Amino acid sequence: MLHVTEAVYHQMVAHCLTGLPEEACGLLGGDPEAAAVVTCYPTRNVAASAKLYTVDPKEHLRADRDAESGGHSIIGVFHSHTHTEAYPSPTDVTQAPDPTWHYVLVSLRDIRPVVRSYRIVGEVITEEPVTVSSR
Amino acid sequence: MSVTVHLPTVLRSHAGGAKDVTADGATVGEVLTALASEYPGLSGQVVNADGTLHKFVNVYVNDDDVRYMSALDTPVTDSDEVSILPAVAGGAVDSSRSLPT
């Protein structure tokens, strides 16, 4: 189960909507043991594509340092699918960098954004519930 | 030179769980070689067998991406911090439209 605050949830979705027509992406900082996201790091998609994303490496470095200075770590990544389901693509699976991370997909296919989270370990995809709390 | 190397979460298990380790070398390449010698599990994770930087890994000396400097020949000093981060990428390029049943 992934826990996010309302602020993080809204920041993720807003960043994805703002990124249209391209895929948007960002990193999630928080407590890995509690699977709790406390900080959303919207990042630039250097691929600048409606079908691919690459987190800006420099922004990843900054996010990593910021998270760790606050006693947290980067525990996942979110990105949007502009025209398809909120489900990891084969490319998402093969390029998943860390089996301990949470992979959040935001589908903008329909008028209402759909947010889902997954664990990707090897080629095994497991959906996990997302809880949204006020803080 | 003895530099601090900051490891990403995904590689820490190869270094006994350490977040930061120390390695000797005058260049990024020498530091990474020393690192792999100290922690054999890191071998091949950052530098390919042909001596090039792994495509899906980003290496920084302080705030500078070594790909925009001299890659593995980038010099380092005692006060430098080498950070290793995985590339984070993906996309719906080959996404299926259906949810799993």
gemmi code that builds the backbone of each chain (N, CA, C; Angstrom):
import gemmi

chains = {
    "A": [
        ("MET", (0.847, -1.193, 0.000), (0.000, 0.000, 0.000), (0.885, 1.247, 0.000)),
        ("LEU", (0.513, 2.217, -0.796), (1.254, 3.476, -0.857), (0.413, 4.580, -0.217)),
        ("HIS", (1.038, 5.317, 0.673), (0.348, 6.407, 1.340), (0.845, 7.730, 0.780)),
        ("VAL", (-0.080, 8.570, 0.360), (0.313, 9.905, -0.111), (-0.560, 10.941, 0.576)),
        ("THR", (-0.022, 12.145, 0.680), (-0.829, 13.226, 1.235), (-1.658, 13.839, 0.111)),
        ("GLU", (-2.688, 14.566, 0.478), (-3.506, 15.255, -0.532), (-2.651, 16.202, -1.357)),
        ("ALA", (-1.731, 16.879, -0.703), (-0.867, 17.822, -1.410), (-0.042, 17.105, -2.470)),
        ("VAL", (0.517, 15.972, -2.105), (1.315, 15.208, -3.072), (0.435, 14.726, -4.219)),
        ("TYR", (-0.724, 14.213, -3.876), (-1.649, 13.704, -4.904), (-1.985, 14.808, -5.901)),
        ("HIS", (-2.367, 15.967, -5.382), (-2.753, 17.068, -6.262), (-1.564, 17.574, -7.082)),
        ("GLN", (-0.384, 17.601, -6.474), (0.805, 18.039, -7.217), (1.113, 17.091, -8.362)),
        ("MET", (1.006, 15.795, -8.117), (1.269, 14.799, -9.169), (0.308, 14.999, -10.335)),
        ("VAL", (-0.971, 15.040, -10.016), (-1.976, 15.139, -11.080), (-1.841, 16.476, -11.819)),
        ("ALA", (-1.629, 17.535, -11.072), (-1.482, 18.861, -11.697), (-0.289, 18.886, -12.638)),
        ("HIS", (0.808, 18.302, -12.203), (2.014, 18.281, -13.045), (1.753, 17.486, -14.322)),
        ("CYS", (1.028, 16.386, -14.193), (0.723, 15.566, -15.368), (-0.195, 16.314, -16.328)),
        ("LEU", (-1.179, 17.005, -15.798), (-2.087, 17.766, -16.654), (-1.350, 18.917, -17.334)),
        ("THR", (-0.500, 19.582, -16.579), (0.259, 20.696, -17.132), (1.215, 20.235, -18.228)),
        ("GLY", (1.660, 18.995, -18.140), (2.620, 18.479, -19.105), (2.031, 18.122, -20.460)),
        ("LEU", (0.691, 18.019, -20.540), (0.057, 17.679, -21.815), (0.483, 18.650, -22.905)),
        ("PRO", (0.643, 18.182, -24.151), (0.332, 16.841, -24.643), (1.413, 15.802, -24.434)),
        ("GLU", (2.476, 16.146, -23.718), (3.559, 15.188, -23.498), (3.349, 14.438, -22.195)),
        ("GLU", (4.063, 13.318, -22.061), (4.075, 12.624, -20.777), (4.819, 13.506, -19.784)),
        ("ALA", (4.323, 13.507, -18.541), (4.991, 14.221, -17.455), (5.530, 13.194, -16.475)),
        ("CYS", (6.513, 13.615, -15.690), (7.109, 12.664, -14.746), (7.620, 13.400, -13.524)),
        ("GLY", (7.861, 12.642, -12.485), (8.408, 13.229, -11.272), (8.795, 12.147, -10.297)),
        ("LEU", (9.440, 12.551, -9.232), (9.908, 11.613, -8.220), (9.134, 11.793, -6.924)),
        ("LEU", (9.105, 10.729, -6.148), (8.347, 10.735, -4.901), (9.300, 10.492, -3.736)),
        ("GLY", (9.319, 11.411, -2.789), (10.199, 11.278, -1.638), (9.409, 10.964, -0.392)),
        ("GLY", (9.992, 10.127, 0.449), (9.294, 9.795, 1.691), (9.991, 8.732, 2.478)),
        ("ASP", (9.213, 8.024, 3.269), (9.715, 6.982, 4.167), (9.548, 5.617, 3.484)),
        ("PRO", (10.634, 4.968, 3.127), (10.512, 3.688, 2.422), (9.896, 2.591, 3.284)),
        ("GLU", (10.156, 2.617, 4.580), (9.623, 1.568, 5.458), (8.119, 1.671, 5.583)),
        ("ALA", (7.627, 2.906, 5.682), (6.188, 3.130, 5.836), (5.473, 3.261, 4.493)),
        ("ALA", (6.243, 3.265, 3.404), (5.677, 3.482, 2.062), (4.823, 4.743, 2.060)),
        ("ALA", (5.360, 5.776, 2.672), (4.631, 7.041, 2.801), (5.353, 8.142, 2.029)),
        ("VAL", (4.650, 8.720, 1.068), (5.217, 9.804, 0.272), (4.881, 11.126, 0.949)),
        ("VAL", (5.903, 11.918, 1.208), (5.665, 13.221, 1.837), (6.016, 14.384, 0.913)),
        ("THR", (6.802, 14.102, -0.109), (7.219, 15.163, -1.017), (7.096, 14.703, -2.465)),
        ("CYS", (6.485, 15.553, -3.259), (6.410, 15.309, -4.700), (7.455, 16.188, -5.366)),
        ("TYR", (8.279, 15.602, -6.210), (9.281, 16.355, -6.962), (8.916, 16.306, -8.442)),
        ("PRO", (8.117, 17.251, -8.910), (7.836, 17.279, -10.351), (9.133, 17.539, -11.097)),
        ("THR", (9.396, 16.788, -12.134), (10.637, 16.973, -12.886), (10.339, 17.184, -14.360)),
        ("ARG", (11.359, 17.627, -15.058), (11.239, 17.812, -16.498), (11.355, 16.449, -17.176)),
        ("ASN", (10.541, 16.261, -18.215), (10.656, 15.067, -19.046), (11.597, 15.426, -20.193)),
        ("VAL", (12.854, 14.992, -20.092), (13.818, 15.386, -21.129), (13.550, 14.693, -22.458)),
        ("ALA", (12.723, 13.636, -22.443), (12.363, 13.002, -23.710), (11.371, 13.876, -24.479)),
        ("ALA", (10.633, 14.715, -23.742), (9.680, 15.651, -24.364), (8.806, 14.939, -25.395)),
        ("SER", (8.160, 13.875, -24.944), (7.393, 13.019, -25.849), (6.038, 12.682, -25.243)),
        ("ALA", (5.079, 12.406, -26.121), (3.762, 11.976, -25.655), (3.751, 10.487, -25.340)),
        ("LYS", (4.872, 9.783, -25.613), (4.904, 8.331, -25.415), (6.087, 7.850, -24.573)),
        ("LEU", (7.002, 8.734, -24.261), (8.190, 8.347, -23.501), (8.499, 9.413, -22.459)),
        ("TYR", (9.106, 8.983, -21.386), (9.593, 9.969, -20.411), (10.984, 9.577, -19.946)),
        ("THR", (11.744, 10.604, -19.620), (13.034, 10.423, -18.956), (13.135, 11.531, -17.929)),
        ("VAL", (13.271, 11.167, -16.674), (13.429, 12.173, -15.616), (14.738, 12.907, -15.831)),
        ("ASP", (14.680, 14.220, -15.802), (15.893, 15.033, -15.935), (16.904, 14.585, -14.885)),
        ("PRO", (18.076, 14.095, -15.300), (19.043, 13.556, -14.331), (19.496, 14.573, -13.287)),
        ("LYS", (19.655, 15.819, -13.697), (20.101, 16.844, -12.743), (19.033, 17.084, -11.679)),
        ("GLU", (17.776, 17.061, -12.104), (16.684, 17.257, -11.156), (16.554, 16.040, -10.243)),
        ("HIS", (16.888, 14.866, -10.768), (16.894, 13.665, -9.933), (17.942, 13.817, -8.833)),
        ("LEU", (19.101, 14.313, -9.201), (20.171, 14.516, -8.217), (19.713, 15.481, -7.128)),
        ("ARG", (19.090, 16.573, -7.534), (18.630, 17.575, -6.552), (17.563, 16.972, -5.647)),
        ("ALA", (16.629, 16.233, -6.255), (15.557, 15.624, -5.471), (16.126, 14.612, -4.480)),
        ("ASP", (17.089, 13.829, -4.941), (17.715, 12.825, -4.076), (18.387, 13.497, -2.882)),
        ("ARG", (19.108, 14.562, -3.153), (19.796, 15.271, -2.059), (18.790, 15.911, -1.111)),
        ("ASP", (17.744, 16.492, -1.675), (16.753, 17.147, -0.824), (16.046, 16.141, 0.076)),
        ("ALA", (15.663, 15.014, -0.523), (14.969, 13.984, 0.255), (15.860, 13.508, 1.395)),
        ("GLU", (17.120, 13.235, 1.084), (18.012, 12.676, 2.102), (18.365, 13.702, 3.170)),
        ("SER", (18.403, 14.983, 2.803), (18.697, 16.005, 3.812), (17.553, 16.112, 4.813)),
        ("GLY", (16.370, 15.671, 4.389), (15.220, 15.698, 5.280), (14.972, 14.366, 5.965)),
        ("GLY", (15.935, 13.473, 5.847), (15.803, 12.174, 6.495), (14.944, 11.184, 5.724)),
        ("HIS", (14.647, 11.520, 4.482), (13.841, 10.623, 3.655), (14.677, 10.106, 2.492)),
        ("SER", (14.036, 9.464, 1.554), (14.721, 9.035, 0.338), (13.703, 9.018, -0.802)),
        ("ILE", (14.219, 8.910, -1.999), (13.336, 8.783, -3.162), (12.797, 7.358, -3.142)),
        ("ILE", (11.474, 7.224, -3.063), (10.879, 5.901, -2.941), (10.021, 5.539, -4.136)),
        ("GLY", (10.004, 6.412, -5.144), (9.226, 6.049, -6.319), (9.232, 7.130, -7.368)),
        ("VAL", (8.520, 6.839, -8.428), (8.421, 7.742, -9.569), (6.977, 7.737, -10.055)),
        ("PHE", (6.524, 8.880, -10.551), (5.211, 8.910, -11.190), (5.377, 9.435, -12.606)),
        ("HIS", (4.522, 8.948, -13.490), (4.492, 9.529, -14.823), (3.115, 9.345, -15.422)),
        ("SER", (2.819, 10.101, -16.442), (1.493, 10.062, -17.039), (1.485, 9.225, -18.305)),
        ("HIS", (0.356, 8.629, -18.552), (0.058, 8.021, -19.847), (-1.032, 8.878, -20.453)),
        ("THR", (-0.720, 9.543, -21.542), (-1.650, 10.538, -22.072), (-2.866, 9.919, -22.748)),
        ("HIS", (-2.723, 8.723, -23.309), (-3.829, 8.125, -24.063), (-4.116, 6.674, -23.727)),
        ("THR", (-3.409, 6.131, -22.734), (-3.619, 4.729, -22.391), (-3.875, 4.570, -20.902)),
        ("GLU", (-4.109, 3.329, -20.509), (-4.479, 3.022, -19.133), (-3.353, 3.354, -18.158)),
        ("ALA", (-3.750, 3.482, -16.895), (-2.775, 3.678, -15.819), (-2.219, 2.311, -15.425)),
        ("TYR", (-1.441, 1.747, -16.326), (-0.850, 0.422, -16.113), (0.537, 0.442, -16.747)),
        ("PRO", (1.537, -0.153, -16.078), (2.895, -0.110, -16.624), (2.998, -0.756, -17.993)),
        ("SER", (3.644, -0.053, -18.912), (3.885, -0.606, -20.238), (5.091, -1.541, -20.169)),
        ("PRO", (5.318, -2.343, -21.218), (6.531, -3.164, -21.255), (7.793, -2.304, -21.079)),
        ("THR", (7.803, -1.133, -21.674), (8.953, -0.232, -21.505), (9.091, 0.222, -20.054)),
        ("ASP", (7.975, 0.534, -19.416), (8.011, 0.909, -17.995), (8.633, -0.214, -17.173)),
        ("VAL", (8.295, -1.445, -17.510), (8.789, -2.592, -16.746), (10.284, -2.809, -16.969)),
        ("THR", (10.695, -2.810, -18.245), (12.103, -3.102, -18.512), (13.019, -1.992, -18.007)),
        ("GLN", (12.506, -0.768, -17.928), (13.348, 0.340, -17.493), (13.138, 0.719, -16.031)),
        ("ALA", (12.344, -0.037, -15.313), (12.145, 0.251, -13.889), (13.494, 0.144, -13.178)),
        ("PRO", (13.971, 1.233, -12.573), (15.336, 1.239, -12.063), (15.539, 0.585, -10.694)),
        ("ASP", (14.488, 0.446, -9.915), (14.709, 0.010, -8.537), (13.536, -0.843, -8.064)),
        ("PRO", (13.777, -2.108, -7.716), (12.675, -2.993, -7.311), (12.025, -2.590, -5.986)),
        ("THR", (12.628, -1.680, -5.256), (12.021, -1.257, -3.988), (11.117, -0.039, -4.187)),
        ("TRP", (11.135, 0.532, -5.340), (10.354, 1.739, -5.588), (8.883, 1.461, -5.834)),
        ("HIS", (8.087, 2.525, -5.735), (6.672, 2.492, -6.087), (6.520, 3.225, -7.417)),
        ("TYR", (5.777, 2.619, -8.319), (5.624, 3.178, -9.664), (4.177, 3.633, -9.831)),
        ("VAL", (4.008, 4.950, -9.847), (2.661, 5.519, -9.933), (2.386, 5.951, -11.371)),
        ("LEU", (1.262, 5.484, -11.868), (0.841, 5.853, -13.216), (-0.379, 6.774, -13.114)),
        ("VAL", (-0.376, 7.836, -13.906), (-1.504, 8.755, -13.956), (-2.029, 8.735, -15.385)),
        ("SER", (-3.209, 8.151, -15.567), (-3.779, 8.110, -16.911), (-4.621, 9.350, -17.162)),
        ("LEU", (-4.343, 9.988, -18.289), (-5.114, 11.168, -18.687), (-5.967, 10.843, -19.914)),
        ("ARG", (-6.207, 9.537, -20.098), (-6.961, 9.119, -21.278), (-8.373, 9.683, -21.245)),
        ("ASP", (-8.984, 9.634, -20.080), (-10.352, 10.117, -19.936), (-10.364, 11.471, -19.238)),
        ("ILE", (-11.524, 12.071, -19.149), (-11.599, 13.427, -18.601), (-11.144, 13.480, -17.144)),
        ("ARG", (-11.390, 12.396, -16.392), (-10.945, 12.360, -14.999), (-9.655, 11.552, -14.894)),
        ("PRO", (-8.586, 12.144, -14.397), (-7.319, 11.421, -14.236), (-7.496, 10.200, -13.340)),
        ("VAL", (-6.820, 9.126, -13.723), (-6.838, 7.907, -12.922), (-5.435, 7.673, -12.391)),
        ("VAL", (-5.324, 7.500, -11.080), (-4.020, 7.310, -10.434), (-3.952, 5.906, -9.848)),
        ("ARG", (-2.937, 5.153, -10.251), (-2.733, 3.797, -9.718), (-1.254, 3.618, -9.405)),
        ("SER", (-0.969, 2.749, -8.450), (0.429, 2.517, -8.068), (0.764, 1.034, -8.160)),
        ("TYR", (2.015, 0.760, -8.486), (2.451, -0.616, -8.683), (3.839, -0.834, -8.099)),
        ("ARG", (4.119, -2.084, -7.757), (5.477, -2.536, -7.491), (5.901, -3.312, -8.737)),
        ("ILE", (7.136, -3.082, -9.155), (7.677, -3.801, -10.311), (8.968, -4.473, -9.855)),
        ("VAL", (8.924, -5.788, -9.725), (10.092, -6.548, -9.303), (10.423, -7.533, -10.403)),
        ("GLY", (11.522, -7.301, -11.072), (11.830, -8.092, -12.265), (10.772, -7.766, -13.297)),
        ("GLU", (10.064, -8.779, -13.744), (8.988, -8.551, -14.709), (7.615, -8.707, -14.061)),
        ("VAL", (7.601, -8.812, -12.741), (6.336, -9.015, -12.035), (5.756, -7.670, -11.615)),
        ("ILE", (4.532, -7.416, -12.074), (3.835, -6.172, -11.752), (2.755, -6.476, -10.729)),
        ("THR", (2.749, -5.764, -9.643), (1.732, -5.967, -8.619), (1.124, -4.612, -8.273)),
        ("GLU", (-0.192, -4.506, -8.472), (-0.821, -3.246, -8.113), (-0.955, -3.159, -6.598)),
        ("GLU", (-0.857, -1.945, -6.082), (-1.029, -1.723, -4.643), (-2.029, -0.589, -4.452)),
        ("PRO", (-2.805, -0.650, -3.382), (-3.754, 0.432, -3.126), (-3.006, 1.729, -2.802)),
        ("VAL", (-3.664, 2.831, -3.113), (-3.116, 4.147, -2.772), (-4.067, 4.798, -1.778)),
        ("THR", (-3.555, 5.191, -0.646), (-4.389, 5.924, 0.318), (-3.971, 7.384, 0.284)),
        ("VAL", (-4.957, 8.243, 0.339), (-4.697, 9.677, 0.312), (-5.169, 10.261, 1.633)),
        ("SER", (-4.276, 10.890, 2.344), (-4.631, 11.447, 3.637), (-4.434, 12.961, 3.606)),
        ("SER", (-5.026, 13.594, 4.586), (-4.954, 15.060, 4.609), (-3.554, 15.553, 4.959)),
        ("ARG", (-2.753, 14.707, 5.656), (-1.368, 15.093, 5.964), (-0.533, 13.882, 6.309)),
    ],
    "B": [
        ("MET", (43.709, 10.062, -4.580), (42.621, 10.816, -3.963), (41.621, 9.845, -3.350)),
        ("SER", (41.065, 10.230, -2.226), (40.051, 9.407, -1.579), (38.750, 10.188, -1.600)),
        ("VAL", (37.795, 9.697, -2.365), (36.549, 10.449, -2.533), (35.367, 9.696, -1.948)),
        ("THR", (34.344, 10.455, -1.632), (33.093, 9.877, -1.151), (32.243, 9.535, -2.356)),
        ("VAL", (31.688, 8.337, -2.342), (30.800, 7.904, -3.414), (29.426, 7.658, -2.809)),
        ("HIS", (28.427, 8.372, -3.311), (27.051, 8.231, -2.831), (26.347, 7.217, -3.722)),
        ("LEU", (25.868, 6.147, -3.091), (25.246, 5.065, -3.843), (23.727, 5.198, -3.884)),
        ("PRO", (23.106, 4.813, -5.008), (21.644, 4.798, -5.053), (21.127, 3.596, -4.255)),
        ("THR", (19.878, 3.685, -3.845), (19.276, 2.624, -3.040), (19.469, 1.250, -3.670)),
        ("VAL", (19.304, 1.181, -4.988), (19.315, -0.105, -5.671), (20.682, -0.787, -5.609)),
        ("LEU", (21.748, -0.035, -5.357), (23.084, -0.645, -5.311), (23.617, -0.822, -3.885)),
        ("ARG", (22.923, -0.308, -2.897), (23.468, -0.326, -1.528), (23.629, -1.718, -0.950)),
        ("SER", (22.814, -2.646, -1.395), (22.918, -4.012, -0.859), (24.276, -4.629, -1.209)),
        ("HIS", (24.896, -4.160, -2.286), (26.203, -4.679, -2.685), (27.332, -4.117, -1.830)),
        ("ALA", (27.010, -3.076, -1.048), (28.025, -2.442, -0.203), (27.611, -2.536, 1.259)),
        ("GLY", (27.009, -3.633, 1.602), (26.602, -3.845, 2.986), (25.537, -2.881, 3.464)),
        ("GLY", (24.782, -2.322, 2.538), (23.713, -1.405, 2.926), (24.163, 0.030, 3.077)),
        ("ALA", (25.423, 0.301, 2.820), (25.949, 1.657, 3.016), (25.408, 2.620, 1.977)),
        ("LYS", (25.118, 3.824, 2.433), (24.626, 4.887, 1.559), (25.822, 5.615, 0.922)),
        ("ASP", (26.851, 5.805, 1.711), (28.057, 6.482, 1.244), (29.272, 5.617, 1.548)),
        ("VAL", (30.136, 5.488, 0.557), (31.373, 4.713, 0.734), (32.536, 5.581, 0.267)),
        ("THR", (33.741, 5.131, 0.562), (34.932, 5.867, 0.151), (35.732, 5.009, -0.813)),
        ("ALA", (36.279, 5.646, -1.838), (37.106, 4.910, -2.792), (38.236, 5.806, -3.274)),
        ("ASP", (39.340, 5.188, -3.653), (40.508, 5.942, -4.099), (40.587, 5.988, -5.611)),
        ("GLY", (41.121, 7.102, -6.091), (41.344, 7.206, -7.526), (41.539, 8.649, -7.924)),
        ("ALA", (42.186, 8.855, -9.062), (42.432, 10.210, -9.561), (41.376, 10.628, -10.571)),
        ("THR", (40.651, 9.619, -11.066), (39.581, 9.886, -12.025), (38.335, 9.119, -11.597)),
        ("VAL", (37.210, 9.488, -12.214), (35.955, 8.783, -11.918), (36.112, 7.305, -12.232)),
        ("GLY", (36.738, 7.003, -13.346), (36.947, 5.605, -13.745), (37.745, 4.837, -12.711)),
        ("GLU", (38.815, 5.449, -12.194), (39.641, 4.771, -11.191), (38.856, 4.563, -9.902)),
        ("VAL", (38.055, 5.556, -9.549), (37.241, 5.446, -8.332), (36.240, 4.299, -8.476)),
        ("LEU", (35.592, 4.209, -9.636), (34.599, 3.150, -9.841), (35.267, 1.781, -9.893)),
        ("THR", (36.472, 1.716, -10.441), (37.206, 0.449, -10.469), (37.556, 0.021, -9.043)),
        ("ALA", (38.001, 0.983, -8.252), (38.336, 0.684, -6.861), (37.103, 0.241, -6.094)),
        ("LEU", (35.995, 0.875, -6.415), (34.725, 0.527, -5.760), (34.340, -0.915, -6.071)),
        ("ALA", (34.459, -1.295, -7.337), (34.093, -2.645, -7.750), (35.044, -3.674, -7.153)),
        ("SER", (36.282, -3.256, -6.933), (37.252, -4.160, -6.321), (36.910, -4.391, -4.852)),
        ("GLU", (36.479, -3.323, -4.186), (36.101, -3.423, -2.773), (34.769, -4.146, -2.596)),
        ("TYR", (33.851, -3.879, -3.503), (32.501, -4.461, -3.446), (32.214, -5.152, -4.775)),
        ("PRO", (32.617, -6.402, -4.928), (32.490, -7.115, -6.208), (31.082, -7.124, -6.780)),
        ("GLY", (30.083, -7.003, -5.938), (28.702, -6.981, -6.435), (28.407, -5.762, -7.294)),
        ("LEU", (29.232, -4.733, -7.152), (29.023, -3.524, -7.947), (29.645, -3.639, -9.331)),
        ("SER", (30.442, -4.660, -9.532), (31.111, -4.829, -10.818), (30.092, -4.960, -11.934)),
        ("GLY", (30.248, -4.184, -12.982), (29.338, -4.263, -14.119), (28.055, -3.479, -13.951)),
        ("GLN", (27.817, -2.930, -12.767), (26.565, -2.206, -12.527), (26.634, -0.769, -13.027)),
        ("VAL", (27.820, -0.211, -13.037), (27.989, 1.193, -13.411), (28.836, 1.315, -14.677)),
        ("VAL", (29.869, 0.518, -14.748), (30.763, 0.532, -15.913), (30.636, -0.793, -16.649)),
        ("ASN", (30.449, -0.707, -17.963), (30.327, -1.911, -18.780), (31.665, -2.634, -18.896)),
        ("ALA", (31.616, -3.864, -19.405), (32.836, -4.649, -19.581), (33.813, -3.976, -20.546)),
        ("ASP", (33.261, -3.164, -21.461), (34.145, -2.497, -22.417), (34.698, -1.176, -21.888)),
        ("GLY", (34.429, -0.916, -20.612), (34.993, 0.278, -19.989), (34.180, 1.542, -20.176)),
        ("THR", (32.997, 1.425, -20.750), (32.152, 2.610, -20.932), (31.116, 2.689, -19.816)),
        ("LEU", (30.594, 3.896, -19.637), (29.592, 4.108, -18.601), (28.281, 3.446, -19.025)),
        ("HIS", (27.651, 2.726, -18.100), (26.379, 2.062, -18.379), (25.357, 3.095, -18.855)),
        ("LYS", (24.610, 2.721, -19.879), (23.646, 3.633, -20.506), (22.593, 4.139, -19.525)),
        ("PHE", (22.159, 3.305, -18.594), (21.067, 3.681, -17.700), (21.549, 4.109, -16.318)),
        ("VAL", (22.798, 4.600, -16.249), (23.330, 5.102, -14.990), (23.878, 6.499, -15.222)),
        ("ASN", (23.607, 7.384, -14.292), (24.152, 8.742, -14.351), (25.150, 8.926, -13.215)),
        ("VAL", (26.286, 9.488, -13.528), (27.327, 9.701, -12.529), (27.667, 11.185, -12.467)),
        ("TYR", (27.709, 11.699, -11.269), (28.020, 13.111, -11.063), (29.275, 13.254, -10.217)),
        ("VAL", (30.055, 14.288, -10.528), (31.105, 14.732, -9.616), (30.580, 16.051, -9.064)),
        ("ASN", (30.201, 16.031, -7.827), (29.493, 17.159, -7.208), (28.215, 17.440, -8.003)),
        ("ASP", (28.106, 18.591, -8.666), (26.877, 18.889, -9.408), (26.992, 18.628, -10.906)),
        ("ASP", (28.114, 18.102, -11.348), (28.374, 17.962, -12.783), (28.252, 16.532, -13.280)),
        ("ASP", (27.441, 16.383, -14.324), (27.265, 15.083, -14.976), (28.542, 14.755, -15.751)),
        ("VAL", (29.158, 13.634, -15.466), (30.457, 13.322, -16.087), (30.342, 13.147, -17.598)),
        ("ARG", (29.116, 12.862, -18.089), (28.946, 12.726, -19.538), (29.218, 14.038, -20.250)),
        ("TYR", (29.089, 15.150, -19.550), (29.355, 16.452, -20.134), (30.751, 16.951, -19.781)),
        ("MET", (31.497, 16.088, -19.130), (32.889, 16.436, -18.793), (33.769, 15.431, -19.541)),
        ("SER", (34.560, 14.707, -18.858), (35.447, 13.756, -19.540), (35.033, 12.320, -19.269)),
        ("ALA", (33.762, 12.114, -19.001), (33.222, 10.783, -18.736), (34.051, 10.103, -17.637)),
        ("LEU", (34.499, 8.892, -17.858), (35.233, 8.178, -16.820), (36.641, 8.748, -16.596)),
        ("ASP", (37.107, 9.610, -17.513), (38.415, 10.238, -17.337), (38.317, 11.543, -16.548)),
        ("THR", (37.108, 11.889, -16.098), (36.924, 13.109, -15.323), (37.759, 13.042, -14.049)),
        ("PRO", (38.624, 14.026, -13.820), (39.457, 13.990, -12.614), (38.645, 14.291, -11.352)),
        ("VAL", (39.083, 13.747, -10.231), (38.440, 14.005, -8.948), (39.499, 14.384, -7.920)),
        ("THR", (39.067, 15.123, -6.905), (39.959, 15.499, -5.808), (39.345, 14.999, -4.500)),
        ("ASP", (40.093, 15.126, -3.415), (39.654, 14.609, -2.122), (38.336, 15.208, -1.650)),
        ("SER", (38.067, 16.445, -2.063), (36.868, 17.111, -1.568), (35.633, 16.838, -2.434)),
        ("ASP", (35.815, 16.062, -3.486), (34.691, 15.803, -4.389), (33.788, 14.704, -3.856)),
        ("GLU", (32.510, 14.785, -4.260), (31.570, 13.695, -3.996), (31.093, 13.162, -5.330)),
        ("VAL", (31.247, 11.872, -5.511), (30.754, 11.203, -6.721), (29.398, 10.609, -6.381)),
        ("SER", (28.384, 10.969, -7.156), (27.038, 10.441, -6.926), (26.651, 9.550, -8.095)),
        ("ILE", (26.134, 8.391, -7.776), (25.663, 7.461, -8.795), (24.150, 7.368, -8.689)),
        ("LEU", (23.454, 7.613, -9.787), (21.991, 7.533, -9.792), (21.525, 6.763, -11.010)),
        ("PRO", (20.471, 5.968, -10.867), (19.961, 5.260, -12.042), (19.193, 6.223, -12.944)),
        ("ALA", (19.217, 5.947, -14.227), (18.353, 6.697, -15.130), (16.921, 6.262, -14.839)),
        ("VAL", (16.010, 7.217, -14.871), (14.603, 6.906, -14.603), (13.823, 7.252, -15.862)),
        ("ALA", (13.305, 6.236, -16.515), (12.650, 6.450, -17.798), (11.602, 5.382, -18.044)),
        ("GLY", (10.799, 5.621, -19.057), (9.767, 4.653, -19.438), (8.812, 5.329, -20.382)),
        ("GLY", (7.556, 4.920, -20.336), (6.564, 5.565, -21.185), (5.615, 4.584, -21.798)),
        ("ALA", (4.537, 5.129, -22.313), (3.446, 4.306, -22.833), (3.660, 3.881, -24.280)),
        ("VAL", (4.870, 4.052, -24.777), (5.143, 3.810, -26.195), (4.651, 2.454, -26.678)),
        ("ASP", (4.738, 1.438, -25.801), (4.272, 0.104, -26.193), (3.214, -0.383, -25.223)),
        ("SER", (2.412, 0.550, -24.723), (1.418, 0.222, -23.708), (0.249, -0.537, -24.312)),
        ("SER", (-0.245, -1.512, -23.548), (-1.461, -2.195, -23.939), (-2.642, -1.360, -23.468)),
        ("ARG", (-3.738, -1.383, -24.200), (-4.888, -0.581, -23.792), (-5.706, -1.240, -22.702)),
        ("SER", (-5.524, -2.544, -22.529), (-6.378, -3.265, -21.610), (-5.763, -3.400, -20.246)),
        ("LEU", (-6.608, -3.376, -19.217), (-6.156, -3.658, -17.877), (-6.074, -5.172, -17.736)),
        ("PRO", (-5.230, -5.655, -16.824), (-5.141, -7.094, -16.633), (-6.448, -7.634, -16.070)),
        ("THR", (-6.793, -8.867, -16.372), (-8.018, -9.461, -15.839), (-7.738, -10.107, -14.488)),
    ],
}
model = gemmi.Model(1)
for chain_id, residues in chains.items():
    chain = gemmi.Chain(chain_id)
    for i, (resn, *xyz) in enumerate(residues, 1):
        res = gemmi.Residue()
        res.name, res.seqid = resn, gemmi.SeqId(i, " ")
        for name, pos in zip(("N", "CA", "C"), xyz):
            atom = gemmi.Atom()
            atom.name, atom.element = name, gemmi.Element(name[0])
            atom.pos, atom.b_iso = gemmi.Position(*pos), 0.0
            res.add_atom(atom)
        chain.add_residue(res)
    model.add_chain(chain)
structure = gemmi.Structure()
structure.add_model(model)
structure.setup_entities()
